[in-house]
Amino acid sequence: MASGQPQEKFEMKKRIGLLAGVAITTGSMVGTGIFMSPVGLLKNMHGSVGLSLIMWFACGLIALMSSLCYCELGITFGASGGDYNNFKLAYGAPLGFLYVWTNFLIQPGQAASYLVFGRYLSILIIGEGCNPPEAAVKLFALFLPYSLVYVNYRSVKSSLALEIMFALIKFSVLLVIIFGGLIRLAGGSKAGLNNFRTAFSMDQISEITVSDVARAFYQGMFPYVGWPILNQLTEEIKDVKQNMTKLAVFSILPVIAIYMLVNIAYFSVLPLSEMLSSNAVGVAFADKVLGPMAWIVPVCVCISIIGSQNGDVMGDSRVPFVAARAGLMPKILSMIHLEYYTPAAALMSTFLVSFAYILIGDFDTLIYAFGFTYWIIYGLSAASLLILRWKMPDLERPYKVPILVPVSVCLISLFMVIAPLVQNPSPIYFYSIAFYIITLIAYYLYMVRGWRIPGTHRITILFQKIAVVAATDWEGFEYEKPNIQSPTA
């Protein structure tokens, strides 16, 4: 570098513009869910087509409301790491610690997507009608996170280009499904006409319980999961104040429309009995509509999963990166590659967690475990926005979401957490609660009592050499500077 020129800071670069941000958000949302959740949601709605479509729309609106809450938090604090900073400021350091370790270790949703990828890829390779061996499914499932971590390790630009490309492909194929279904309906599809004629049959609606509604929301929200991803990447977004809310609206509204239309396409072609008995509704639809081109749907499922999980790998790696920077996780995770400017160690750690989850669990079990855990986080996030408006009223907020929005998200989250515990107290939910208790004990031992594993400094140096990483020139956030006092300072 020429003498006299200011030296460039060694830190993560701002590479995410409007197009890339929309691709990341929509790409993270549109994965396995639209091909798997319609059946589970329909079952919980007891086969009611009308209520199923209403639930899909309602889930989209909830995602949009929660996303707008995240926009205010992201624009205000300008910090990556998801909810870590607002949890720390609103609830104190123990809750910040609990969040980062929950986000890092409890990732069943991603594992569910990897397993679906493995199953669909197995079907493509082995052949339709064959039941692929579980070992092959898990082997193919493991191949995906390994590949995505490698791409993200080598280049943020390559990862963003991959995200944009796969987003374009997957939405093109979803449009094929939509038009295929609507054309069949316009042509007088008997199954479609019957489904919509009896869409609000009271025989089905009268049997629905509160627990059914909660479980339907779990199924319906799973395809929308991904809306908070930009808060994990805030420090890498260009012109956050101008782009954050645009990214939320331009991403979620089209996804709501596409999900509604894809479900209408399914109902236009498939009898309810066939949908309710299907393990892969997209494949069943393709067999009836696309004929010899039915392979397009399994390919689209695989592409959708690649795109969604690429965004998740990118976003989820930033949480341990930010947490380690604040001293809540091993220091090595806060370092970035000397040449690629990527959080190399944090990326590798997310692969190890995915590896463990892929070896256990099935799709529905993982979805309910994922839903319960993350509804607690979504509710606390919306509540933290309200608390911080009260605790830090002088903080500049370029964007403020109407107060009814975070209040509504809090109430919905409360319902989503309490209803399953009251109506159907599965052990899965209590495992999550036990994890929270163990994590808070770890906080006390590690952060309060100062316990450390002997030899960690030498291990950090060893891994630093292996991964070719170094600490960044990070200087803290503006809201932590002396002119604005943090309530936890």
N, C-alpha and C positions, 0 to 999 in steps of 0.2 A: 504494500500500500504506500502511496506517495507520502513524503514527509509533509506534515502540516495538515493532512486530511484527518478529520475525526474518525477514530476507529469504530467500525460497525459493532454494535452490541451482539454478543453471542447469546441468542435467544430464539424462541419460536417465531417464525415469520408470518406476516399477515398475507395469506394467499387465498382466502375464501371471499369471493365476490358474490354478486347477486345470483348469477346462474349456478355457480358451484354450490352456493348455500341452499338453493331450492332443490338441486339434485341430491345433496346430502340428506336433507330433511325428508323429501318424498321417497328417496331411495331407502332410507332407514325404516320408513313406515311400511312401504309396499314390499312385503316379503312373502313368508309362508301363509300369513293370516287369511288373506282373501281366498286362498285355495283350501284351507283347513277349517277355519272358524265358522263358515256358514252352516255347516252341519251341526256343530255343537250348539250354536246359538238357536237354530231352528228346533232342536230337541228340547232345549230349556223353555222355548216358547210353545211347546206342545204342538208343533206343526203349524202354527199360525203364521201365514205368509205376511199378512198385513202388519202384525206386531213385530215380526222379524225385521221388516224394512224400517219401521219406526225406530227400532232399537239401533240399527246401523246408523241412521241419521242422528239420533241422540248421542251415540258414542262419538261421532264426529264433532258435534257441537261441544261436548265436554273436552275433547282433545284441543279444540280451538281456544276455549276459555282458559284451560290450564296453560296453553302455549303463550297466551297474552300475559298471563301472570309471570311466566318465565322471561318474557320480553322486558317487562319493567325491571326485574331483578338483574338481567343481563346488561341492559343499557345503563342502569344506575351504578353497578359495581365494576363492569368491564372486566370481569374475572372469569377465567376458564375453571373447570372443575365441577360443573353442575351446581348442586345445592350446597356444596361445602361452605362457601363463604357466608351465604345468608343464614345457614343453620348455625354456624359459629357465632354470628353477630346476634341472631334472634334468640337462640336457646342456650348458648354457651358452648365452650370447647368440647364437653363430652358428647353432645349431639353431633357436632361437626365430625368428631372422631368416629362415631357410630355410623354416620352417613357414608364416609369414604370406605370403610371396611365392608359395609353392607353392599355398596355399589360394586366393590371389587370382588367380593367372594360369592354373593348371591346373584348368579347370572343364569338361572334356568331357562329364561326366555330365549337367549342366544343358543343354548344347547338344544332346545326344542327345534329351532330353525335348522341347526346343523344336522340333526337327526332326520328331519324331513328331506333335506338336500341329499343325504346319503341314501334314503329310501328311493327317491325319485331317480337319482342317478343310477342306482342299482337296477331299477325297472328298465331304464333306457338301455343299459348295457346287457343285462341278462335276458330281457324280453318281457312283454306284457303278458299277464296271466301267471307268471312265475312268482313264487314267494321267495324273495331274496333272503339268503342267510343273514342272521343278525350280525355276524362278524363282518360281512362285506359292507353292510349298511354303516356300521360304526367306523370301518376303515375309510370309506368314502367321506363320512362326516368329518373325520379328523383331518382329512386332506385339505378341506376348505379353510379352517382357521389358520392352519400352517401357511397356506399360500397367501392369504390376505395379510397376515402379520408380516410376511416377507415383503410384500409390495409396499405396505405402509412404512416398514423399516427403511427401505431404500429411498423412497421419495414421496413427499406429500403431494407434489404436482401430479405424479403418476396415479396416486390414489384418487385424486379429484377427477382426473381424466377418465379413470375407470368408472367412477360413480356417475358421471354425466352420460357416458356411453351406455351403461346398463340401464339407467333410468329411461333413456329414449327407447331402448329395445323393449323393456318390459311394458311400458305404456302403449307401445304400438301393438303388442300382442293382446293386451287387455282390451284395446279397441276392437280387435278382431273378434274376441269373445262377445263383447257388447253388441256389435252389429250382427254377428251370427245369431245370437239369441233373439234380437228384435226382429230380424227378418223371418225367423221361424214363427214368432208370435203373430206377425202381420200375415203370415201364410196360413194361419188358422190352427196352430199347434194345439191339439186336444189337451195335453198335459198343462200347457201354459194357460189356456182359457179357463180350465177347471181350477187351477191354483189361484188365479186372480178373482174368479167368481166367488170362491169360498174364502177369500183372504181374511175376513174378519168373522169367521164362524164362531159362534158363542160356545159350541161344544168344546172347542180347543181353548178358548180364552178363559172359560170358567174354571179350568183345572190349574191355572197358573198360580204359584205361590210366591211369597216374597223371596224365598230362597232361590226359586227358579229365575226370578228377575235379576238377582245379584249374580248368579252364575252365568246368565246370559250376557250381562255387562262384562264379566271377566272375559268371555269368549269374544264379544264384540269390540272390546277395547284393545285386545291383543294385536289386531291388524293395524291399529293406529299408533301403537307404541313406537316411539322414535321422535315425537315432537319436542322433547327437551334437549335433543342432541346439540343444538347450537349453543346452549349454555355451557356445554362441556368444552366447546371450541371458541368461546367468545374472544379470547385474546388473539385469535388467528383470523377474525372476520374484518374485512376492510370496512371502514366507516360504520362502526356498530350502531351509532345513534340513528343514522339514516336507513340502514338496511335491516335491522333486527325485526321490526314489526312487519315490514314488507315480506320478509322471508317466511314468517309465520303464516300470514294470510295467503300469500301466493302458493304456499306448499299445501296447507291443510284443506282449503276449500276445493281445489281440484281433486284431491284424494277422496273427499266425501262424495263428490259427484260420481267419480269412477267406481267406488265401492257400491254405491246404490245401484248404478247401472249394471255392474257385473252380477249383483244378486238378482236383479230383475231378469237378466239374461238366463241365469240358472233356472229361475222359476218359470221362464218361458218355454223351457225345453224338458226339464226333468220332472216326472211325477214325484209327489212328496215321499211316497214309500221308497223310491229309489234314492232320493237325496238322503233320507234319514238312515239308510243302510250303507251309505257310501263312506269309504275311508279316504277317498280322494275325489271330491266333487268335481274338480276341474277336469280330471281324466274322464269321468263319466260323461260330463258335458261334451268334451271333445269327441268321444266315440260316436255320439249321436249327431253332432253338427259338422265336424270336420272330416269324418271318414278316414281315408288314408293319410290325411294331414294331421291326425290326432296327436302325433308325436310333438307337435308345436307346444302343447300345453305343458307336458313334463319338462320340456326344454325351457319354457318361460318360467316355470316354478324354480328351476335351478338358477336361471339368470336373476330372478327376483331375489332369491336368497343371497346370491353373491353380492348384489348391489346393497341389500339391506344390511348384511353382516359386515361389508366393507365400511359402511358408515359407522356401525356400532364399534368395530375395532378401533377406528379413528377416534371416536368420541370417548369410549370407555378407557382407553389408554391415558387420556388426559386427566382423569380423576386421580389415579395413583401418582401421576406426575406432579400435580398440584399439591396433593396431600403430602408427598415426600418432601416437596419444597418447603412445606410448613412444619416439617419435623414429625408428622404423624405416621409415616411409613418409612421403610429403609431408604437411606439417602441415595442409594444407587438408582432408585426409580425416578429421581428428580433430574437426572442427567440426560443430555441429548447428544446425539452422534456428532463427532467433530466435523464430518464432511457433509452428512445428509440433513442435519438440523432436524432430526426426528427423535422422539422420546423412545429410543431403542429398547432400554431395559424395561420400561413400563409396558411396551408392546409385547415383549416376550413373556412378561408375567401374566398378561391377559390370556395368552395362549395356554399356559399351564392350567389356569382355572377352567377354561373351556374344555380342555382335555379331560379333566376330572369329571365334569358334568356329562360329557358325551358317553362316558362309560356306564352311567347310571340313568334311570328314569325313563318314562314314556311321555308322549306328547301332552296328553290331557293333564297328567300329574304335574308336569313342569309348568304348564300354563297357569294352573291354580296357585302353585307355590309362587310363581313370578307375580301374578296379579295381586295376591294378598300383600306381599312385601312392598311392591311399588305403589299400591294405593295408600299405604301409610306415608310413603315419601311424598307423593303428590299432594296429599292433604297437609302435611307439615310444611311443604314448600309454599302453598297458597297462604297458610296461616302466618308464615314468617314474613311475607310481604306486608300483611296488616300490622304485625308486631313492629317491624322496622319503620313503618310510617310513623308509629307512635314513639319509638325509642330514638329515632334519628330523623326528626322532622326537618332539620335544616339541610339535609343532604340533597344535592341537586338531582332532580328526577326529570330528565328530558321527556320521558313518556310515563304517564300514569294510567293504569287500567281502571275503568269504573269499579267502584268498591263492591258492587253487586257480584262481579265476576269472581274474585277470590273467595267471597263469602259462599257463593254457590258451589265452588270447587271443594271447599272445606266440608260442606254438608254432604255432598255426593260421596266424598272420600270416606266420611264417617259411616255412611250407609254401607259402602262397599267393604269396609273392614268389619263392622259389627254384624251385619246380616248373616254372613256365612258362619260366624262363631255361634250365633244364637240358633239358627235354623239347622245347620249341619256341621257341627264342630269336628272337622277332619283333623287328624294328627298333623297333617302338613302345616296347618296354620300355627300350631303350637311349637313346631320345630323352629319356625321363624322367630317366635317370641323368645324361645330359649337361646337362639343365636344372639338376639339383642342383649340379653342379660349377660351372656358370656363376654360379649364385646365390651360392655361397660365395665366388667371386672378387669378386662385386659387394659382398658384406659386407665383405671386406677393404678394398676401395677406398673404400667409403662410410662405414663405421663405424670402421675402424681408421685408415686414412690420412686420413679427413676430407674426401674429395673432394666438391665440390658443383658443381652446374650454375650458372653465373653468372646472376643476375637472378631466382632462384627466389623471393626475398622479395617483389619487386614483382609477380610472377605470382600469388603466394598472395593478396596484398591485392586484386588485380584480381578473381580468382575468388571471393574472400570477399564482395565487393560484389555480384557477379553472382548468386551463390547465396543471398545474405542469411543467412550463417552466422557463428558466432563460436565461440571456444574455450570449453569447459565449465569448471566450477568443480571439476574432478576433483582430489582430494587424495592419490591413491595408495591401495593396498590395505592392509588391516590386517596381513597377513602381512609386509609390507615395513616396518612401523613399527619403531622401535628396540628394542621388547621382544622381537621375534623376528628373529633375524639370518638373512638369506638367505644360502645357501651361495655365491651369486655376487656378494654385496655387495662 
